[in-house]
Amino acid sequence: MSKLIYLFAVIYIIISFAGCDQDIDYPYEGKDRIQFKHFSVVNNKRVYTDSVVFSFGLLSDTIHVDTAKIVMEYLGKGSDQARTYNVKIVADSTTAVEGTHYEAFPEVQTFRPDKLTDTLRIVVYRDHLSKSFANPKNESLYLRLEESEDFDLGLRGGISMRVLLNDYLSQPSWWTGHGGLGYFHPKKWRILISFNADYAKSNCSFNQNNEGRTYAQGLDSYLRNVPTYDDETGMRLYLTYMQEVEK
């Protein structure tokens, strides 16, 4: 039964990607096709991306080293054997410095057997990453997949991925789709997390059609009644605007 479920899952992935990119023939023949997972589902809508953000912003100040986890997937039949894929850093499109912002990792990576997805792990160093929200700066690590003995390349949109590293809270992908939250600010996000820890999740499902409406109203009330200020500019935060404070 488990093998049957596994087979159906692989077939579902193949069908869901059919027609997305005419560079790949269907049905798939030959080697399986490796790719970065280059979309997420936000409020039941698929959102495509060519980058992922790894931020220390939500972590304790005592944490100086952590691991970025990049989801890998393939198109094809699967295997009960471990397989290898190749991932290289595109130097002329990368600003992150090996040994300063991240730890060196092997170009040859292993995709575990009997898995639909796997994880590329990159150790990231915090101390030299930007903490400024007013003048945000990301260190970029640009990755590109190459064919290996076990894998051909997958869909065009998943062949490369830009990993953006920082130490501030950057806007999550669900913020705009949530509705009712106004402009993004890290302190507003932290207030929402204090209301409900699910707001810290990358796939937060709250919006104006569920309890997210109540949380948005709570955020508005909080900012009107509890003076909250931007640390860099000193401006007071409200739901839809920031106001200079008279000195």
C-alpha positions as a printed NumPy array, in Angstrom:
array([[  0.   ,   0.   ,   0.   ],
       [  2.824,   2.446,   0.89 ],
       [  4.481,   1.844,  -2.491],
       [  1.165,   2.51 ,  -4.237],
       [  0.695,   5.788,  -2.352],
       [  4.285,   6.751,  -3.202],
       [  3.658,   6.034,  -6.898],
       [  0.469,   8.123,  -6.928],
       [  2.327,  10.995,  -5.237],
       [  5.052,  10.958,  -7.881],
       [  2.446,  10.854, -10.665],
       [  0.638,  13.8  ,  -9.064],
       [  3.821,  15.884,  -9.034],
       [  4.467,  15.043, -12.679],
       [  0.93 ,  15.999, -13.729],
       [  0.924,  19.202, -11.682],
       [  4.02 ,  20.427, -13.494],
       [  2.964,  19.321, -16.966],
       [  2.563,  22.312, -19.249],
       [  4.408,  24.691, -16.891],
       [  7.545,  24.678, -18.994],
       [  7.738,  23.528, -22.602],
       [ 11.471,  22.907, -22.252],
       [ 10.666,  19.526, -20.678],
       [  9.017,  16.72 , -22.618],
       [  6.074,  14.793, -21.226],
       [  5.863,  11.977, -20.343],
       [  9.305,  12.028, -18.716],
       [ 11.826,   9.621, -20.145],
       [ 15.376,   8.816, -19.198],
       [ 16.796,  10.159, -15.952],
       [ 14.683,  11.945, -13.351],
       [ 14.879,  15.769, -13.355],
       [ 16.254,  17.617, -10.319],
       [ 15.135,  21.122,  -9.347],
       [ 14.789,  23.545,  -6.46 ],
       [ 11.252,  23.835,  -5.138],
       [ 10.406,  27.217,  -6.628],
       [  6.865,  27.859,  -5.484],
       [  4.841,  28.055,  -2.289],
       [  1.117,  27.887,  -1.633],
       [ -0.306,  30.992,   0.056],
       [ -4.03 ,  31.077,   0.773],
       [ -4.566,  28.23 ,  -1.713],
       [ -2.699,  30.073,  -4.476],
       [  0.616,  28.952,  -5.948],
       [  3.259,  31.7  ,  -5.763],
       [  6.434,  31.208,  -7.813],
       [  9.796,  32.56 ,  -6.702],
       [ 13.425,  32.609,  -7.803],
       [ 14.769,  33.308,  -4.312],
       [ 14.444,  32.269,  -0.686],
       [ 15.231,  34.383,   2.366],
       [ 17.14 ,  33.089,   5.354],
       [ 16.997,  35.546,   8.241],
       [ 18.175,  35.461,  11.835],
       [ 15.588,  38.164,  12.601],
       [ 13.205,  35.938,  14.567],
       [ 15.975,  34.127,  16.442],
       [ 17.471,  34.885,  19.838],
       [ 20.49 ,  37.211,  19.881],
       [ 22.47 ,  34.368,  21.455],
       [ 22.314,  32.334,  18.228],
       [ 25.23 ,  33.105,  15.925],
       [ 25.171,  30.09 ,  13.597],
       [ 22.18 ,  28.392,  11.998],
       [ 21.324,  26.323,   8.933],
       [ 19.446,  27.413,   5.816],
       [ 17.334,  24.556,   4.473],
       [ 16.605,  24.616,   0.744],
       [ 13.957,  22.167,  -0.469],
       [ 14.95 ,  19.989,  -3.417],
       [ 12.581,  17.902,  -5.526],
       [ 12.563,  15.918,  -8.75 ],
       [ 10.297,  15.03 , -11.629],
       [ 10.224,  11.375, -12.565],
       [  9.8  ,   7.87 , -11.232],
       [ 11.837,   8.003,  -8.023],
       [ 14.377,   5.5  ,  -6.749],
       [ 15.011,   3.207,  -3.804],
       [ 18.727,   4.059,  -4.088],
       [ 20.573,   7.156,  -2.909],
       [ 21.356,   9.475,  -5.837],
       [ 23.607,  12.484,  -6.28 ],
       [ 22.992,  15.917,  -7.783],
       [ 25.334,  18.815,  -8.477],
       [ 24.863,  22.345,  -7.147],
       [ 27.335,  25.152,  -7.819],
       [ 27.722,  28.721,  -6.615],
       [ 27.564,  31.319,  -9.4  ],
       [ 30.459,  33.49 ,  -8.25 ],
       [ 29.763,  36.629, -10.311],
       [ 26.187,  36.819,  -8.962],
       [ 27.088,  36.085,  -5.333],
       [ 27.923,  38.672,  -2.653],
       [ 28.034,  36.314,   0.338],
       [ 31.594,  35.434,   1.337],
       [ 32.588,  31.882,   2.146],
       [ 33.846,  31.637,   5.721],
       [ 32.295,  35.003,   6.641],
       [ 28.625,  34.588,   5.786],
       [ 28.371,  30.849,   5.163],
       [ 30.309,  27.622,   5.53 ],
       [ 31.643,  25.896,   2.422],
       [ 29.564,  22.914,   1.305],
       [ 30.163,  20.093,  -1.22 ],
       [ 29.091,  20.611,  -4.826],
       [ 27.963,  16.988,  -4.947],
       [ 24.9  ,  16.428,  -2.765],
       [ 22.918,  13.282,  -1.975],
       [ 19.193,  12.824,  -2.573],
       [ 17.972,  10.16 ,  -0.168],
       [ 16.192,   7.035,  -1.459],
       [ 12.399,   6.688,  -1.455],
       [ 11.883,  10.417,  -0.879],
       [  9.835,  12.881,  -2.933],
       [ 11.769,  15.857,  -1.539],
       [ 15.081,  16.368,   0.202],
       [ 16.981,  19.263,   1.759],
       [ 20.117,  21.138,   0.774],
       [ 21.61 ,  22.414,   4.037],
       [ 23.86 ,  25.476,   4.177],
       [ 25.417,  26.637,   7.456],
       [ 25.026,  30.422,   7.813],
       [ 26.996,  32.813,  10.06 ],
       [ 25.179,  35.726,  11.678],
       [ 27.797,  38.182,  12.935],
       [ 28.503,  39.987,   9.64 ],
       [ 24.947,  40.129,   8.265],
       [ 22.991,  43.398,   8.061],
       [ 20.613,  44.175,  10.928],
       [ 19.186,  47.388,   9.425],
       [ 15.527,  47.465,   8.352],
       [ 15.608,  51.13 ,   7.278],
       [ 18.547,  50.412,   4.953],
       [ 18.147,  46.707,   4.295],
       [ 20.924,  44.707,   2.718],
       [ 20.925,  41.048,   1.812],
       [ 24.   ,  38.969,   1.164],
       [ 23.201,  36.84 ,  -1.863],
       [ 24.252,  33.249,  -2.492],
       [ 23.322,  32.346,  -6.069],
       [ 23.016,  28.601,  -6.67 ],
       [ 22.67 ,  26.738,  -9.945],
       [ 22.053,  23.044, -10.555],
       [ 24.029,  21.024, -13.076],
       [ 23.339,  17.627, -14.586],
       [ 24.753,  14.586, -12.806],
       [ 25.001,  10.867, -13.473],
       [ 21.668,  10.416, -11.694],
       [ 19.697,  13.534, -12.665],
       [ 18.953,  15.723, -15.643],
       [ 17.718,  19.274, -14.997],
       [ 14.1  ,  20.02 , -14.114],
       [ 11.857,  22.963, -14.976],
       [ 13.594,  26.149, -16.046],
       [ 12.273,  28.107, -13.048],
       [ 13.771,  25.596, -10.62 ],
       [ 17.273,  25.249, -12.045],
       [ 18.683,  28.197, -10.092],
       [ 17.9  ,  29.752,  -6.724],
       [ 19.082,  32.895,  -4.978],
       [ 19.493,  32.495,  -1.204],
       [ 19.245,  35.891,   0.52 ],
       [ 20.885,  36.158,   3.943],
       [ 20.18 ,  38.862,   6.54 ],
       [ 19.672,  39.554,  10.235],
       [ 16.481,  41.598,  10.144],
       [ 12.826,  40.654,   9.769],
       [ 11.974,  40.879,   6.083],
       [  8.416,  40.814,   4.783],
       [  6.974,  37.271,   4.685],
       [  5.37 ,  36.07 ,   1.462],
       [  1.88 ,  35.961,   3.011],
       [  1.842,  39.579,   4.295],
       [  0.229,  41.27 ,   1.288],
       [ -2.276,  38.473,   0.71 ],
       [ -3.38 ,  38.583,   4.344],
       [ -5.076,  41.966,   3.939],
       [ -5.751,  44.57 ,   6.615],
       [ -2.189,  44.779,   7.93 ],
       [ -0.985,  47.895,   6.106],
       [  2.704,  48.363,   5.335],
       [  5.217,  45.837,   6.646],
       [  7.363,  46.567,   9.685],
       [  9.242,  44.033,  11.856],
       [  7.644,  45.326,  15.057],
       [  4.156,  44.908,  13.607],
       [  5.02 ,  41.329,  12.739],
       [  6.317,  40.659,  16.265],
       [  3.055,  41.996,  17.706],
       [  1.081,  39.602,  15.484],
       [  3.289,  36.722,  16.624],
       [  2.537,  37.679,  20.235],
       [ -1.168,  37.303,  19.37 ],
       [ -0.7  ,  33.9  ,  17.736],
       [  2.547,  31.975,  17.206],
       [  1.287,  30.727,  13.819],
       [  2.169,  34.16 ,  12.44 ],
       [  5.815,  33.089,  12.65 ],
       [  5.211,  30.331,  10.086],
       [  6.249,  30.832,   6.466],
       [  2.908,  29.379,   5.322],
       [  0.701,  31.344,   7.73 ],
       [ -2.917,  30.827,   6.645],
       [ -4.577,  33.784,   8.358],
       [ -6.362,  36.361,   6.191],
       [ -9.44 ,  38.588,   6.092],
       [-11.7  ,  35.56 ,   5.578],
       [-10.858,  33.92 ,   8.911],
       [ -9.579,  34.929,  12.351],
       [ -6.872,  36.97 ,  10.637],
       [ -9.412,  39.793,  10.424],
       [ -9.653,  39.872,  14.232],
       [ -5.869,  39.849,  14.61 ],
       [ -5.54 ,  42.726,  12.121],
       [ -8.057,  44.73 ,  14.132],
       [ -6.145,  43.863,  17.288],
       [ -2.926,  45.118,  15.696],
       [ -4.614,  48.401,  14.797],
       [ -5.9  ,  48.828,  18.349],
       [ -2.52 ,  47.949,  19.863],
       [ -0.624,  50.505,  17.776],
       [ -3.148,  53.256,  18.57 ],
       [ -3.014,  52.602,  22.309],
       [  0.543,  51.417,  22.935],
       [  3.157,  53.825,  21.505],
       [  5.504,  51.776,  19.328],
       [  8.514,  53.315,  17.571],
       [ 10.869,  52.484,  14.735],
       [ 14.305,  52.012,  16.31 ],
       [ 16.241,  53.69 ,  13.495],
       [ 14.056,  56.693,  12.619],
       [ 12.241,  57.235,  15.914],
       [  8.904,  57.488,  14.075],
       [  5.768,  56.139,  15.725],
       [  4.07 ,  53.201,  14.059],
       [  0.384,  53.058,  13.21 ],
       [ -1.418,  50.451,  11.142],
       [ -1.317,  52.309,   7.813],
       [  1.342,  54.984,   8.341],
       [  4.346,  56.133,  10.381],
       [  4.373,  59.519,  12.114],
       [  7.283,  61.727,  13.078],
       [  7.436,  62.506,  16.775],
       [  7.749,  66.118,  17.854],
       [ 10.813,  66.763,  19.964]])
